[in-house]
Amino acid sequence: MATKKERQSSTSQYLDDLRQQAEKIDWERIRKTPAFHETEIKSPDVMWELVRELRIHQIELEIQNEELRRIQEEIEISQARYFDLYNLAPVGYLSLSEKGVILEGNLTFAKLVGLEAGKLRKERLTRFIHFNDQDIYYLWRKKLFEARMPQACELRLINKESTALWVRLEANLAHDSDDGVVIRITVSDIHNRKLIENGLLETGIRSLAILKQASEAIIVYDSSDGRIIEINDSSVQMFGYSEEELLLMTIYDAPFLSDEQSASIVEQLNRQGQIFPSLGQYKHKNDGLFFAEQLVSPIHYADFKLGFVSFRNRRDESETSQNQRTTD
């Protein structure tokens, strides 16, 4: 911060520059007047000097007024830019005191909680946090002060209609002009993402329960590398391999499939249009060959494409084949 002497020196220099600029402008104006070329000024020296000083002072005021207008325009432009960047930002911005009191918040956050921006100040952020997520907030805040590094968490806010809204908080610590600690927070609306994730999770749990109980042998594999990622109990019984063994296989090297059957599964997964079941002969780990009806279909889960393969045991075809071999 500049000392008093430095500020006085800076002000004196500014006034000197202003005086020189005004004198230059005054001289240019005098040279343009007819009196400068045609007649001599008849006023006494003292009166002439006084008039000149008043003229210069007037010019100084004009320069200062012009500078003030320019500064005012810059301030208005800066305020408009600040309003757009801060208040109309797609994420909420908050400044909290060390004790968690809101010092400032933008319009985006105010809309999330259903209040006017001016009414956020002096409110504790905990007022807007879901009761069941208060511990998440306190642990996140504690870690922020302990680590002194940016921290993030996901929790629910409550608006004035008592509706819960999922958000992501990202914060770091800063110092204000009084050298106090201020918490700077960005608040991102992740409500729709959470609804989708929770919906997928619930759907996945229900689907997994159905898959486990199905009478058909079911194998789900990742189409990008062929890795088997899910099987059911009927698969263990049908092929004779344990769950651990099956989950270490890929659709390309599974010993219960021939090379042609593996290629057929991949080809059927990539095929466009209607999907039809096919009958084939498969290998049990201990009991030899058996017939099963195979059906392949794609599953699009989030950003992944999975292969869903079901096998329905056809013992009648297997027994018929054995009887024919015995007759022969």
C-alpha positions as CSV (number, residue, x, y, z in Angstrom):
1,M,0.0,0.0,0.0
2,A,1.3,3.5,-0.9
3,T,2.4,5.8,1.9
4,K,0.9,9.2,2.6
5,K,4.0,10.9,1.1
6,E,3.8,8.8,-2.0
7,R,0.1,9.6,-2.5
8,Q,0.8,13.3,-2.1
9,S,3.6,13.1,-4.6
10,S,1.3,11.3,-7.1
11,T,-1.4,13.9,-6.6
12,S,1.1,16.7,-7.1
13,Q,2.4,15.2,-10.3
14,Y,-1.2,14.7,-11.6
15,L,-2.0,18.4,-10.9
16,D,1.2,19.5,-12.7
17,D,0.4,17.4,-15.7
18,L,-3.2,18.7,-15.7
19,R,-1.9,22.3,-15.5
20,Q,0.5,21.8,-18.4
21,Q,-2.2,20.2,-20.5
22,A,-4.6,23.1,-19.8
23,E,-2.0,25.7,-20.6
24,K,-1.3,24.0,-23.9
25,I,-5.0,23.9,-24.8
26,D,-5.4,27.6,-23.7
27,W,-2.5,28.7,-25.9
28,E,-3.8,26.9,-28.9
29,R,-7.2,28.6,-28.4
30,I,-5.6,32.1,-28.1
31,R,-3.6,31.6,-31.3
32,K,-6.9,30.9,-33.1
33,T,-8.5,34.1,-32.0
34,P,-8.4,37.2,-34.3
35,A,-7.2,39.4,-31.4
36,F,-4.0,37.5,-31.3
37,H,-3.1,38.5,-34.8
38,E,-4.9,41.9,-35.3
39,T,-4.7,43.7,-32.0
40,E,-2.8,43.8,-28.7
41,I,-4.7,43.0,-25.5
42,K,-5.1,46.3,-23.7
43,S,-5.9,44.9,-20.3
44,P,-3.4,45.5,-17.5
45,D,-1.0,42.7,-16.8
46,V,-2.7,41.7,-13.5
47,M,-6.1,41.5,-15.1
48,W,-4.8,39.6,-18.1
49,E,-3.1,37.1,-15.8
50,L,-6.3,36.7,-13.7
51,V,-8.4,36.1,-16.9
52,R,-5.8,33.6,-18.1
53,E,-5.8,31.7,-14.8
54,L,-9.6,31.5,-14.8
55,R,-9.5,30.2,-18.4
56,I,-6.9,27.6,-17.5
57,H,-8.9,26.6,-14.4
58,Q,-12.0,26.2,-16.6
59,I,-10.0,24.0,-19.1
60,E,-8.8,21.9,-16.2
61,L,-12.4,21.3,-15.0
62,E,-13.4,20.4,-18.6
63,I,-10.5,17.8,-18.7
64,Q,-11.5,16.4,-15.3
65,N,-15.1,16.2,-16.3
66,E,-14.3,14.4,-19.5
67,E,-12.1,12.0,-17.5
68,L,-14.9,11.4,-15.0
69,R,-17.3,10.7,-17.8
70,R,-14.9,8.2,-19.3
71,I,-14.3,6.5,-16.0
72,Q,-18.1,6.3,-15.4
73,E,-18.6,4.7,-18.7
74,E,-15.9,2.1,-17.9
75,I,-17.5,1.4,-14.6
76,E,-20.9,0.9,-16.2
77,I,-19.4,-1.5,-18.8
78,S,-17.5,-3.3,-16.0
79,Q,-20.6,-3.6,-13.9
80,A,-22.6,-5.0,-16.9
81,R,-19.9,-7.5,-17.6
82,Y,-19.8,-8.5,-13.9
83,F,-23.5,-8.9,-13.9
84,D,-23.4,-11.2,-17.0
85,L,-20.4,-13.3,-15.8
86,Y,-21.3,-13.5,-12.1
87,N,-25.1,-13.2,-11.7
88,L,-26.1,-14.9,-15.0
89,A,-23.5,-17.7,-14.8
90,P,-24.9,-21.2,-15.4
91,V,-23.6,-22.3,-12.0
92,G,-24.2,-20.8,-8.5
93,Y,-21.5,-18.8,-6.8
94,L,-21.2,-18.3,-3.1
95,S,-18.9,-16.6,-0.7
96,L,-19.0,-17.8,2.9
97,S,-17.4,-16.6,6.1
98,E,-15.3,-19.0,8.1
99,K,-18.3,-19.8,10.2
100,G,-20.4,-20.7,7.2
101,V,-22.5,-17.5,6.8
102,I,-23.3,-16.4,3.3
103,L,-21.5,-13.1,2.5
104,E,-22.6,-13.0,-1.2
105,G,-24.4,-15.2,-3.6
106,N,-25.4,-14.8,-7.3
107,L,-28.8,-15.0,-8.9
108,T,-28.3,-18.6,-10.1
109,F,-27.9,-19.9,-6.6
110,A,-30.7,-17.7,-5.4
111,K,-33.0,-19.3,-8.0
112,L,-31.9,-22.8,-6.9
113,V,-33.2,-22.1,-3.3
114,G,-36.1,-19.9,-4.4
115,L,-35.0,-16.6,-2.8
116,E,-34.0,-13.1,-4.0
117,A,-30.3,-12.7,-4.2
118,G,-30.4,-9.8,-1.6
119,K,-32.0,-12.1,1.0
120,L,-29.1,-14.6,0.9
121,R,-26.7,-12.5,2.9
122,K,-26.2,-13.3,6.6
123,E,-28.0,-16.7,6.1
124,R,-26.2,-19.8,7.1
125,L,-25.7,-22.2,4.2
126,T,-26.9,-25.1,6.4
127,R,-30.4,-23.5,6.3
128,F,-30.6,-24.7,2.6
129,I,-29.1,-28.2,3.0
130,H,-31.2,-31.3,3.3
131,F,-31.5,-32.6,6.9
132,N,-30.1,-36.0,5.9
133,D,-27.1,-34.5,4.1
134,Q,-25.9,-32.2,6.9
135,D,-23.2,-34.6,7.9
136,I,-21.9,-34.7,4.3
137,Y,-21.6,-30.9,4.4
138,Y,-19.8,-30.8,7.8
139,L,-17.3,-33.5,6.8
140,W,-16.6,-31.7,3.5
141,R,-16.1,-28.4,5.2
142,K,-13.9,-29.9,7.9
143,K,-11.7,-31.5,5.2
144,L,-11.5,-28.2,3.3
145,F,-10.0,-26.4,6.3
146,E,-7.7,-29.4,7.2
147,A,-6.3,-30.0,3.7
148,R,-6.3,-26.3,2.6
149,M,-7.0,-27.6,-0.9
150,P,-10.1,-27.5,-3.2
151,Q,-12.7,-30.0,-2.1
152,A,-16.0,-31.2,-3.7
153,C,-19.1,-33.1,-2.5
154,E,-22.6,-33.9,-3.7
155,L,-25.6,-33.3,-1.5
156,R,-29.2,-32.0,-1.7
157,L,-30.4,-28.5,-1.2
158,I,-33.9,-27.6,0.0
159,N,-35.8,-24.7,-1.7
160,K,-38.5,-22.6,-0.1
161,E,-41.2,-25.1,-1.3
162,S,-39.2,-27.8,0.6
163,T,-38.3,-29.6,-2.7
164,A,-34.9,-31.4,-2.7
165,L,-32.4,-30.6,-5.4
166,W,-29.1,-32.5,-6.0
167,V,-26.1,-30.2,-6.4
168,R,-22.3,-30.5,-6.5
169,L,-20.3,-28.1,-4.3
170,E,-16.7,-27.3,-5.2
171,A,-14.8,-24.9,-2.9
172,N,-11.5,-23.4,-2.0
173,L,-10.2,-21.0,0.6
174,A,-9.3,-17.4,-0.1
175,H,-8.4,-14.3,2.0
176,D,-10.5,-11.1,2.0
177,S,-9.1,-7.5,2.3
178,D,-9.1,-7.8,6.1
179,D,-7.0,-11.0,5.8
180,G,-9.9,-13.1,7.0
181,V,-10.7,-16.5,5.5
182,V,-13.4,-16.7,2.9
183,I,-14.9,-19.9,1.4
184,R,-15.5,-19.5,-2.4
185,I,-18.0,-22.1,-3.7
186,T,-19.4,-23.0,-7.1
187,V,-22.8,-24.8,-7.0
188,S,-23.7,-27.0,-10.0
189,D,-27.1,-28.4,-10.6
190,I,-26.8,-32.2,-11.0
191,H,-30.4,-33.1,-10.2
192,N,-31.3,-34.6,-13.6
193,R,-28.0,-36.6,-13.7
194,K,-28.7,-38.0,-10.2
195,L,-32.2,-39.0,-11.2
196,I,-30.9,-40.8,-14.2
197,E,-28.1,-42.5,-12.2
198,N,-30.5,-43.6,-9.4
199,G,-33.0,-44.8,-12.0
200,L,-30.3,-46.9,-13.7
201,L,-29.2,-48.3,-10.4
202,E,-32.8,-49.2,-9.4
203,T,-33.4,-50.7,-12.9
204,G,-30.1,-52.6,-12.7
205,I,-30.9,-54.0,-9.3
206,R,-34.3,-55.2,-10.5
207,S,-32.9,-56.6,-13.7
208,L,-30.1,-58.4,-11.8
209,A,-32.7,-60.0,-9.5
210,I,-34.7,-61.2,-12.5
211,L,-31.6,-62.4,-14.3
212,K,-30.5,-64.4,-11.3
213,Q,-33.9,-66.2,-11.0
214,A,-34.3,-66.9,-14.7
215,S,-34.5,-70.6,-15.8
216,E,-32.5,-69.9,-18.9
217,A,-28.7,-69.6,-18.8
218,I,-27.9,-65.9,-19.3
219,I,-24.5,-64.3,-20.0
220,V,-23.9,-60.6,-20.4
221,Y,-20.7,-59.5,-22.0
222,D,-19.0,-56.2,-22.9
223,S,-19.1,-55.8,-26.7
224,S,-15.9,-53.8,-26.7
225,D,-13.6,-56.6,-25.6
226,G,-15.9,-59.7,-25.2
227,R,-15.3,-59.9,-21.4
228,I,-18.1,-61.7,-19.6
229,I,-19.4,-59.3,-16.9
230,E,-22.5,-61.0,-15.5
231,I,-24.0,-64.5,-15.4
232,N,-26.8,-66.2,-13.5
233,D,-27.1,-69.5,-11.6
234,S,-28.6,-71.3,-14.6
235,S,-25.3,-70.6,-16.5
236,V,-23.3,-72.4,-13.8
237,Q,-25.6,-75.4,-13.9
238,M,-25.8,-75.5,-17.7
239,F,-22.1,-75.2,-18.5
240,G,-20.6,-76.8,-15.4
241,Y,-18.2,-73.9,-14.6
242,S,-18.3,-71.9,-11.4
243,E,-19.3,-68.3,-11.3
244,E,-15.6,-67.3,-10.7
245,E,-14.5,-69.3,-13.7
246,L,-17.1,-67.9,-16.0
247,L,-16.3,-64.3,-15.0
248,L,-12.7,-64.8,-16.0
249,M,-13.7,-65.8,-19.6
250,T,-14.4,-63.8,-22.7
251,I,-17.1,-64.6,-25.3
252,Y,-14.1,-65.4,-27.6
253,D,-12.3,-68.0,-25.5
254,A,-15.2,-69.6,-23.5
255,P,-14.6,-73.4,-23.6
256,F,-18.3,-74.2,-23.9
257,L,-18.5,-72.4,-27.2
258,S,-16.8,-73.4,-30.5
259,D,-15.0,-70.8,-32.5
260,E,-17.9,-70.7,-35.0
261,Q,-20.4,-70.2,-32.2
262,S,-18.4,-67.3,-30.7
263,A,-18.2,-65.6,-34.1
264,S,-21.9,-66.2,-34.6
265,I,-22.8,-64.5,-31.3
266,V,-20.7,-61.4,-32.2
267,E,-22.2,-61.3,-35.7
268,Q,-25.8,-61.5,-34.4
269,L,-25.1,-58.7,-31.9
270,N,-24.0,-56.4,-34.7
271,R,-26.8,-57.5,-37.0
272,Q,-29.5,-54.9,-37.8
273,G,-33.2,-55.8,-37.8
274,Q,-35.1,-58.6,-36.2
275,I,-33.3,-61.2,-34.0
276,F,-34.1,-64.9,-34.3
277,P,-33.1,-67.7,-31.9
278,S,-30.8,-70.5,-33.2
279,L,-30.3,-74.1,-32.1
280,G,-26.8,-75.4,-31.4
281,Q,-24.7,-78.0,-29.6
282,Y,-22.7,-76.8,-26.6
283,K,-20.1,-78.4,-24.3
284,H,-20.6,-79.0,-20.6
285,K,-17.5,-79.0,-18.5
286,N,-18.0,-82.7,-17.4
287,D,-21.0,-84.1,-19.1
288,G,-20.2,-83.8,-22.8
289,L,-22.4,-82.2,-25.4
290,F,-26.0,-80.9,-25.2
291,F,-28.4,-78.9,-27.3
292,A,-29.6,-75.4,-26.4
293,E,-31.5,-72.6,-28.1
294,Q,-29.5,-69.4,-28.2
295,L,-30.8,-65.9,-28.5
296,V,-28.5,-62.8,-28.7
297,S,-29.6,-59.2,-28.3
298,P,-27.9,-55.8,-27.6
299,I,-28.3,-53.8,-24.4
300,H,-27.4,-50.1,-24.3
301,Y,-26.5,-49.2,-20.7
302,A,-25.4,-45.6,-20.2
303,D,-22.5,-45.2,-22.7
304,F,-21.8,-48.9,-23.0
305,K,-23.1,-51.5,-25.5
306,L,-23.5,-54.9,-23.9
307,G,-24.3,-58.3,-25.4
308,F,-27.1,-60.3,-23.8
309,V,-27.0,-64.0,-24.6
310,S,-29.6,-66.5,-23.3
311,F,-29.5,-70.3,-23.6
312,R,-32.6,-72.5,-23.2
313,N,-31.8,-76.2,-22.7
314,R,-33.3,-78.5,-25.3
315,R,-32.9,-81.9,-23.7
316,D,-35.4,-83.5,-26.0
317,E,-33.1,-82.8,-29.0
318,S,-30.1,-84.1,-27.1
319,E,-31.9,-87.3,-26.1
320,T,-33.1,-87.8,-29.7
321,S,-29.6,-87.4,-31.0
322,Q,-28.3,-89.9,-28.4
323,N,-31.0,-92.5,-29.3
324,Q,-30.2,-92.1,-33.0
325,R,-26.5,-92.8,-32.3
326,T,-27.4,-95.9,-30.2
327,T,-29.8,-97.3,-33.0
328,D,-27.0,-96.8,-35.6
